[in-house]
């Protein structure tokens, strides 16, 4: 069980604690929390999320691509081996992508789609699993493989924003503290 913090606690955190608490929101990219820390004090969950996403969007292309590449493939080798982060595994399972419940044919379909997508764009297919189902994710592969690289980077970063939002909701206690929330 991951700890939750109030905004008062988040705003009072030193940089290391802030990164420890929020660095997990963006897969393998605690630098986003580290670079957002100076923007405290946040007035609510929305302003915190906007600040974190602004840091992500202000990064150069190399850092953005590293963030995208830090994401695991959906039903990929890491997921099948159980070596993805707890957050990623929970999100995949919630979308019906539990490796133990997928047929061999479904696993093969995901692996083929992952390979085609990586070959085309150079990073894994990223979609907010909490807002999708197995079917809509498979449909997303088909649709998004037709995108330009520039368009797909923008789409993937938009999906990262959604993923970070849900993860933020998991770690921040939203209470009536007299602030937006």
C-alpha positions in Angstrom: 0.0 0.0 0.0 1.4 3.3 -1.0 1.3 6.2 1.4 -0.8 9.2 0.8 0.0 12.8 1.6 -2.0 16.0 2.0 -1.1 19.2 0.1 0.1 20.7 3.3 2.6 17.8 3.6 3.6 18.0 0.0 4.2 21.7 0.1 6.3 21.3 3.2 8.5 18.5 1.8 12.1 19.0 1.1 13.3 18.2 -2.5 14.3 14.6 -1.7 11.0 13.8 0.1 9.0 15.4 -2.7 10.8 13.3 -5.3 10.4 10.2 -3.2 6.7 10.9 -2.9 5.9 12.0 -6.5 8.8 10.7 -8.6 6.7 7.5 -9.3 4.0 9.4 -11.2 6.0 9.5 -14.4 7.4 6.0 -15.2 11.1 5.9 -14.6 11.4 9.6 -14.6 11.8 11.1 -11.1 13.5 14.1 -12.7 10.0 15.6 -13.5 9.2 15.8 -9.8 12.7 17.1 -9.0 12.4 19.9 -11.5 8.8 20.7 -10.4 9.7 21.0 -6.7 10.8 24.7 -6.8 7.3 25.6 -8.1 5.7 24.9 -4.7 3.4 25.8 -3.0 0.6 24.1 -4.9 -3.0 25.1 -4.3 -4.5 21.8 -5.2 -4.2 18.6 -7.1 -5.0 20.2 -10.5 -2.3 22.8 -10.1 0.2 20.2 -9.0 -0.6 18.0 -12.0 -0.4 21.0 -14.4 3.0 22.0 -13.0 4.4 18.4 -13.3 3.1 18.1 -16.9 4.5 21.6 -17.8 7.9 20.3 -16.6 7.5 17.2 -18.9 6.5 19.3 -21.9 9.3 21.8 -21.3 11.9 19.1 -21.5 13.9 18.6 -24.6 12.9 15.9 -27.1 15.7 13.5 -25.8 14.3 13.6 -22.3 10.7 13.2 -23.5 11.7 10.2 -25.5 13.6 8.7 -22.5 10.3 9.1 -20.5 8.3 7.4 -23.2 10.9 4.6 -23.5 10.7 4.0 -19.7 7.2 2.7 -20.1 6.8 -1.1 -20.4 5.1 -2.8 -23.3 1.5 -3.7 -22.7 1.5 -7.5 -22.1 5.2 -7.4 -23.0 8.0 -9.6 -21.7 8.4 -7.5 -18.5 4.7 -7.8 -17.7 4.7 -11.5 -18.4 7.7 -12.0 -16.1 6.1 -9.8 -13.4 8.9 -7.3 -13.5 7.0 -4.1 -14.2 6.3 -1.5 -11.5 3.3 -2.3 -9.2 1.5 0.8 -10.7 2.0 -0.4 -14.3 0.9 -4.0 -13.4 -2.2 -2.7 -11.6 -3.1 -0.5 -14.5 -2.7 -3.3 -17.1 -4.7 -5.7 -15.0 -7.5 -3.2 -14.5 -7.8 -2.9 -18.3 -8.2 -6.7 -18.6 -4.5 -7.3 -19.5 -3.8 -9.7 -16.7 -1.2 -12.1 -18.3 -2.6 -15.0 -16.5 -6.1 -14.5 -18.0 -5.1 -13.8 -21.6 -5.1 -16.5 -24.2 -1.9 -17.5 -26.0 -3.4 -15.9 -29.2 -4.1 -12.6 -27.3 -0.5 -12.5 -25.9 0.8 -13.1 -29.4 -1.4 -10.3 -30.8 -0.1 -7.8 -28.2 3.5 -8.8 -28.8 3.1 -8.4 -32.6 1.5 -5.0 -32.1 4.2 -3.9 -29.6 6.9 -4.9 -32.1 5.2 -3.1 -35.0 4.7 0.0 -32.9 8.3 0.1 -31.5 9.7 -0.4 -35.0 7.6 2.5 -36.3 8.1 5.0 -33.5 11.1 3.9 -31.4 9.2 3.7 -28.1 6.5 1.6 -26.6 2.8 2.1 -27.2 1.5 4.2 -24.3 -2.2 4.4 -23.5 -3.9 5.2 -20.2 -5.0 1.7 -19.4 -7.3 2.9 -16.6 -9.5 4.6 -19.3 -9.5 1.6 -21.7 -10.3 -2.0 -22.1 -8.4 -4.8 -23.9 -10.5 -4.2 -27.0 -10.1 -0.4 -27.1 -6.3 -0.8 -26.5 -6.1 -3.2 -29.5 -8.1 -0.8 -31.5 -5.7 2.0 -30.4 -2.8 0.1 -31.8 -4.5 -0.1 -35.2 -5.4 3.6 -35.2 -2.2 5.0 -33.9 0.1 3.0 -36.1 -1.0 5.3 -38.9 0.1 8.5 -37.1 3.1 10.5 -37.9 6.0 10.3 -35.5 5.5 13.9 -34.3 1.8 13.2 -33.9 2.4 10.0 -32.0 5.0 11.6 -29.6 2.3 14.2 -28.8 -0.4 11.5 -28.3 1.9 9.4 -26.1 2.8 12.4 -23.9 -0.9 13.1 -23.6 -1.5 9.6 -22.4 1.4 10.0 -19.9 -0.4 13.0 -18.5 -3.5 10.9 -18.0 -1.5 8.1 -16.3 0.2 10.6 -14.0 -3.2 12.1 -13.1 -4.5 8.7 -11.9 -1.3 7.9 -10.1 -1.4 11.4 -8.4 -4.9 10.6 -7.2 -3.5 7.4 -5.7 -0.8 9.2 -3.6 -2.4 12.5 -2.6 -5.2 12.6 -0.1 -7.7 15.0 -1.4 -9.5 16.4 1.6 -11.4 19.6 2.3 -8.3 21.6 3.5 -9.6 25.0 2.3 -7.8 24.6 -1.1 -8.8 23.5 -4.5 -8.6 19.7 -4.7 
